[in-house]
Structures are given as C-alpha cells and as structure tokens.
Amino acid sequence: MPSTRSEESTDGRRALPAVPGQAIPAWEPPASVPTGPPDSFEERVRLSMRVVVLLDRWGPPGDNGSARRETTQQGLAETLSVTQGALSKVLNRLRAAEVVVADRRHVNGVDRRVRVYSLTRDGERMAREVRERFGLPSPRPWAP
C-alpha cells in the first residue's frame, strides 16, 4: 500500500506525494539562493562586461608576439569560472560588435599558437564605462 505522506529526500528537497491526486507542495528556493540585491561585481554584471573588464586589466598583447595565458578562451573561462561553451558565445558576440579582436599568438607554456583576445578602442571605452558605472579602479596606472 502506498504511503500517504511526502518523504524528504537525502538532499533536503521534498519528494513528490506518494498518493495520486494529493496536492504537490509549492516550490520554495533553497536557503542558499540569495534573495536580496547582489553583493559582488560578478553577481551584478553580465558575463560580457566581466570579459571586457578582465581584458582591459591584462592589456594588449606584447610587441614580441607573445600573449598572456589569461587572454585565451581557456584562461578567461577558468578566471571567470564559466564553461568555455558559454564564454565562446559571448566572445563571438563581442567580436561581431567589434569590441574585441582575436589573434593567434604564442603563449608561455603552450607548444602551439593559440587564439588570444584583446580589446579594440571601442572595447577600451566600454571597459572604462563599466569601471565608472560600478566604481572599479583603473586596472593599470597609465590607463585613463
């Protein structure tokens, strides 16, 4: 005979009722979901803005033909704690909007040339606007 009450699962969520026709309890967000305004910069802005600010922080690639690992798709994804798939879509949109450019360069520790990203003039302007809007400091002392 089926049970007439809901059982708690091991992760704290309620299981579906065991009796057909019994009401399903309303969904409640877990306690770990923030309900107030976001606190950190990462929670307040879109991934595209975070990418632009990071690329601005690291600056353009060096004149010697090499670039920082952090300016690659893999490096950006690791720094931002996102998947490369999600980041790839954002980078493609930023490239289409001519905010970032991609170039193949040597990166220390990588045995082949890889695609690295840097900001265009429009991207630098966008980064400056994001920094001003969210009260972020200039990433480099010489940057406006």
Summary of the structure (lengths in Angstrom):
residues: 144
radius of gyration: 22.7
end to end distance: 73.2
largest distance: 76.0
contacts: 339
relative contact order: 0.15
helix: 38%
strand: 13%
